[in-house]
Amino acid sequence: MRLDKYLKVSRLIKRRELAKEFIQKGYVFLNDNKAKPASEVKINDIIKITSPMGKVFVIKVKDLKPYIKASDVESMYEVIDGTN
């Protein structure tokens, strides 16, 4: 699954366009490498998201579902680190 789509489906970022923008500005890393919107996400990949305000989230991918209910999104990833 594409990284921009994963971020939207997992609701880590609300809109796919916003996910693309974050990735293109260098706020998202996939397995410690600068990511592109079309980067392929696989189970057990590590995604690091830094907000423009400096908040950092590190998650581990647990599932790749193309559609999921809002109540089930936490099954898609595990938060490894979330600092301010």
C-alpha positions in Angstrom: 0.0 0.0 0.0 1.3 3.5 -0.8 2.5 5.5 2.2 0.2 8.5 1.6 -2.8 6.1 1.5 -1.7 4.2 4.6 -1.4 7.5 6.6 -5.0 8.5 5.5 -6.6 5.1 6.0 -5.0 4.6 9.4 -6.2 8.2 10.3 -2.7 9.3 11.4 -3.2 12.2 8.9 -6.8 13.1 8.1 -6.5 13.7 4.3 -4.4 12.1 1.6 -3.4 15.4 0.1 -2.2 16.5 3.5 -0.3 13.2 3.9 1.4 13.9 0.5 2.3 17.4 1.6 3.9 16.2 4.9 5.9 13.5 3.0 7.1 15.9 0.3 8.2 18.5 2.9 10.3 15.8 4.6 8.2 15.3 7.8 7.8 11.5 7.2 10.4 8.8 7.3 9.9 5.2 6.4 12.5 2.8 8.0 14.8 5.8 8.7 14.8 6.8 5.1 13.2 10.0 3.7 9.9 8.8 2.2 8.0 9.6 -1.0 4.2 9.5 -1.3 4.4 6.3 -3.4 6.7 4.5 -1.1 5.4 1.0 -0.4 4.5 0.2 3.2 4.8 -3.3 4.5 3.9 -5.0 7.8 6.6 -4.3 10.5 7.8 -1.1 8.7 8.6 1.8 11.0 7.1 5.2 10.2 8.3 8.4 11.9 6.2 11.5 11.5 7.3 14.9 12.7 4.8 17.7 12.8 5.8 21.2 11.8 5.5 22.1 15.5 8.1 19.5 16.5 5.8 16.7 17.8 7.2 13.3 16.9 5.3 10.0 16.4 7.0 6.7 15.7 4.7 3.8 14.8 5.2 0.2 13.7 2.8 -1.0 10.9 0.8 -4.0 12.0 -1.9 -4.3 9.3 -2.6 -3.1 5.7 -6.3 -2.8 5.2 -7.5 -0.6 2.3 -10.7 0.4 4.3 -11.3 0.2 8.1 -13.8 1.5 10.6 -12.7 4.4 12.8 -13.1 2.2 15.9 -10.6 -0.3 14.5 -7.8 1.9 13.3 -5.6 1.2 16.3 -5.2 -2.4 15.0 -3.3 -1.1 12.0 -0.3 0.2 14.0 1.5 0.2 17.3 2.8 3.4 18.8 6.5 3.0 19.6 7.2 6.6 20.6 5.1 9.8 20.8 7.0 12.8 22.2 6.3 16.5 22.3 
